[in-house]
Amino acid sequence: MAVKKILDGQSVASVSRELGVAEGVLHTWKKARFESSSDVEKENLELKKRLKEVEMERDILKKAALIFGRGGSRDTSLLKRKVRIIRSSCCAG
């Protein structure tokens, strides 16, 4: 259950506080889980991690668009182009 929370995106520190388990122990459990996983499970975990990173980048770009978008259409078109570049690079393969 603790490792699942970490793999689902919760920080090791917050799981440690929540469950009263030392962070080092959680890191050991996470490492053991990862090493015992099949190649498909490992790829799935890596893809989930990358997805969270890309979602965070997207959210930052959305906020930036709201902040800088007030300046005119040129500013938003540049940001939209950057979003397309990021999307194409993360989803290309």
PyMOL commands that set and color helices and strands:
alter all, ss='L'
color gray80, all
select helices_A, chain A and resi 2-7+12-19+23-36+39-71+73-91
alter helices_A, ss='H'
color red, helices_A
deselect
rebuild
show_as cartoon
